[in-house]
Amino acid sequence: MSTDTSTLSLLERAVRQMDSIIGQVRPEQGSLPTPCGEWDVRALITHLVGHMMPNFVAAANGGTPDWQAPAAAVPDDWAQAFRGEADQLLGAWRGADMDRLVAWGGAQAPLRGHADQQITELAMHSWDLAKATSQDVPLDPSVAEHALNWSKPMLRPEYRGSGRGFADEVPVPQDAPIYGQLAGWFGRDPGWAETQPGAGE
């Protein structure tokens, strides 16, 4: 059995980063807008905790995530709910064989691809949530670098545009901070917080 300790370490850092950010979100911030489409903070956290994390656990266990299923209800203590899911996720990955072949996009690929995807999702949504709630905290650059490098060949043009899963890329300077580059690649405006009246108040 092969365990990719580098990938697992990055995933743990991505999870810890998200845990820290969710832990600083106040209940009254639930209705604030986010850089993530039409979701407010509460909807984004519901997506993270009630939809994304359970599917991550299923993938880590070698199962097939059901991305079409509705998000589960999330308790009002968002931080505790996230930590419960995070413990399950990291426990599953610590015992996983990263080289195991699993179904992926109509073919088979090593299980580690799911870990790469999870690092990417957690990195991007950490930025979304920090921006939405005006958390001026340093985000882990190694997590974002891994996310950007993995997603560059994966997020193809046919996945972007109206009615598709991703917005068009927002051009950013090549020397922009790494999370700004990641945000632009995923169709966010890196300066989003400054353009939203009342964001984070």
C-alpha positions as CSV (number, residue, x, y, z in Angstrom):
1,M,0.0,0.0,0.0
2,S,1.3,3.4,-0.9
3,T,0.6,6.5,1.2
4,D,1.7,9.8,-0.4
5,T,2.8,11.6,2.8
6,S,3.4,14.9,0.9
7,T,-0.1,15.0,-0.5
8,L,-1.6,13.9,2.9
9,S,0.4,16.6,4.7
10,L,-1.0,19.3,2.3
11,L,-4.5,18.0,2.7
12,E,-4.2,18.2,6.5
13,R,-2.9,21.7,6.2
14,A,-5.8,22.6,3.9
15,V,-8.3,21.1,6.4
16,R,-6.7,23.0,9.3
17,Q,-6.8,26.2,7.4
18,M,-10.5,25.8,6.7
19,D,-11.2,24.8,10.3
20,S,-9.5,28.0,11.5
21,I,-11.5,30.2,9.1
22,I,-14.9,28.6,9.8
23,G,-14.1,28.9,13.5
24,Q,-13.9,32.7,13.2
25,V,-17.2,33.1,11.3
26,R,-19.9,34.8,13.5
27,P,-23.6,33.7,13.2
28,E,-24.6,37.2,12.2
29,Q,-22.4,37.0,9.2
30,G,-24.4,34.2,7.6
31,S,-26.3,36.4,5.2
32,L,-23.2,38.2,3.9
33,P,-22.4,37.7,0.2
34,T,-19.4,35.7,-0.9
35,P,-17.2,35.6,-4.1
36,C,-18.8,32.2,-4.8
37,G,-21.7,32.9,-7.2
38,E,-25.0,33.6,-5.5
39,W,-24.2,31.8,-2.2
40,D,-24.1,33.8,1.0
41,V,-21.9,32.7,3.9
42,R,-24.5,30.4,5.3
43,A,-25.1,28.7,1.9
44,L,-21.3,28.3,1.3
45,I,-20.8,26.7,4.7
46,T,-23.8,24.4,4.1
47,H,-22.1,23.4,0.8
48,L,-18.8,22.8,2.5
49,V,-20.0,20.9,5.6
50,G,-23.2,19.3,4.4
51,H,-22.3,18.4,0.8
52,M,-18.6,18.7,0.0
53,M,-17.1,17.0,3.1
54,P,-19.4,13.9,3.1
55,N,-18.5,13.4,-0.6
56,F,-14.9,13.8,0.2
57,V,-15.1,11.1,2.8
58,A,-16.9,8.8,0.3
59,A,-14.1,9.4,-2.2
60,A,-11.3,8.8,0.3
61,N,-12.9,5.5,1.1
62,G,-12.8,4.5,-2.5
63,G,-16.5,5.1,-3.1
64,T,-18.3,7.2,-5.7
65,P,-19.3,10.7,-4.5
66,D,-22.9,11.8,-5.3
67,W,-22.5,15.4,-6.2
68,Q,-26.1,15.6,-7.3
69,A,-27.5,14.8,-3.9
70,P,-28.7,17.7,-1.8
71,A,-26.6,19.0,1.0
72,A,-27.4,17.7,4.5
73,A,-28.7,20.0,7.1
74,V,-25.8,21.6,9.1
75,P,-26.1,22.4,12.8
76,D,-25.8,26.1,13.9
77,D,-22.3,25.3,15.4
78,W,-20.6,25.4,12.0
79,A,-17.1,25.0,13.4
80,Q,-18.0,21.8,15.4
81,A,-19.8,20.4,12.4
82,F,-16.9,20.9,10.1
83,R,-14.4,19.4,12.6
84,G,-16.6,16.2,12.9
85,E,-16.5,15.8,9.1
86,A,-12.8,16.7,9.0
87,D,-11.9,14.0,11.5
88,Q,-13.7,11.4,9.4
89,L,-12.0,12.6,6.2
90,L,-8.4,12.6,7.6
91,G,-9.0,9.3,9.3
92,A,-10.0,7.8,6.0
93,W,-7.0,9.2,4.1
94,R,-4.5,8.1,6.7
95,G,-5.5,4.5,6.0
96,A,-5.9,4.9,2.2
97,D,-3.8,3.4,-0.6
98,M,-3.1,6.4,-2.8
99,D,-2.2,4.2,-5.7
100,R,-5.5,2.2,-5.7
101,L,-7.3,2.6,-9.0
102,V,-10.8,4.1,-8.7
103,A,-13.5,5.3,-11.1
104,W,-12.8,8.8,-12.3
105,G,-14.5,10.6,-15.2
106,G,-15.6,7.4,-16.9
107,A,-12.1,5.8,-16.6
108,Q,-9.9,4.7,-13.7
109,A,-7.2,6.8,-12.0
110,P,-5.2,6.5,-8.8
111,L,-7.1,7.5,-5.6
112,R,-4.6,10.3,-4.9
113,G,-6.4,12.4,-7.6
114,H,-9.3,12.8,-5.2
115,A,-6.9,14.1,-2.5
116,D,-5.6,16.6,-5.1
117,Q,-9.2,17.7,-5.9
118,Q,-10.0,18.1,-2.2
119,I,-6.9,20.2,-1.5
120,T,-8.0,22.4,-4.4
121,E,-11.6,22.8,-3.2
122,L,-10.6,23.6,0.3
123,A,-8.0,26.1,-0.8
124,M,-10.4,28.0,-3.0
125,H,-13.3,28.0,-0.6
126,S,-11.0,29.0,2.3
127,W,-10.2,32.2,0.3
128,D,-14.0,32.6,-0.5
129,L,-15.0,32.4,3.1
130,A,-12.1,34.5,4.4
131,K,-12.9,37.3,1.9
132,A,-16.6,37.2,2.6
133,T,-16.1,37.6,6.4
134,S,-13.1,40.0,6.1
135,Q,-10.7,37.7,7.8
136,D,-7.3,39.3,7.3
137,V,-5.4,36.1,7.9
138,P,-2.4,34.6,6.1
139,L,-3.4,31.7,3.9
140,D,-1.0,28.8,3.4
141,P,0.8,29.4,0.0
142,S,1.8,25.8,-0.4
143,V,-1.8,24.7,-0.4
144,A,-2.7,27.2,-3.1
145,E,0.4,26.4,-5.2
146,H,-0.6,22.7,-5.2
147,A,-4.2,23.5,-6.0
148,L,-3.3,25.8,-8.9
149,N,-0.7,23.3,-10.4
150,W,-3.2,20.4,-10.2
151,S,-6.2,22.3,-11.5
152,K,-4.5,24.0,-14.5
153,P,-4.6,20.9,-16.7
154,M,-7.9,19.7,-15.2
155,L,-10.2,22.7,-15.6
156,R,-10.6,22.8,-19.4
157,P,-12.4,25.5,-21.4
158,E,-15.5,23.4,-22.0
159,Y,-16.2,23.4,-18.3
160,R,-16.5,27.2,-18.2
161,G,-19.3,29.6,-19.1
162,S,-23.0,30.1,-18.6
163,G,-24.8,27.1,-17.3
164,R,-21.5,25.2,-16.6
165,G,-19.7,24.4,-13.5
166,F,-17.1,27.2,-13.6
167,A,-17.0,30.9,-14.5
168,D,-14.6,32.2,-17.1
169,E,-11.1,32.9,-15.9
170,V,-10.4,36.4,-14.6
171,P,-7.0,37.5,-15.8
172,V,-4.5,38.5,-13.1
173,P,-0.9,39.6,-13.3
174,Q,1.7,36.7,-13.3
175,D,3.3,38.2,-10.1
176,A,0.0,38.4,-8.2
177,P,-0.2,36.6,-4.8
178,I,-0.8,32.9,-5.2
179,Y,-4.4,33.0,-3.8
180,G,-5.2,35.9,-6.2
181,Q,-3.9,33.7,-9.1
182,L,-6.0,30.8,-7.8
183,A,-9.1,33.0,-7.5
184,G,-8.7,34.3,-11.0
185,W,-8.2,30.9,-12.4
186,F,-11.5,29.8,-10.8
187,G,-13.4,32.8,-12.1
188,R,-13.3,35.0,-9.0
189,D,-12.3,38.6,-8.8
190,P,-9.2,38.7,-6.5
191,G,-10.2,42.2,-5.3
192,W,-13.8,41.1,-4.6
193,A,-14.0,42.2,-0.9
194,E,-13.1,45.8,-1.8
195,T,-16.0,45.9,-4.3
196,Q,-18.8,44.7,-2.1
197,P,-20.5,47.3,0.1
198,G,-20.8,46.1,3.7
199,A,-18.8,42.9,3.1
200,G,-17.6,41.6,6.4
201,E,-19.4,44.2,8.5
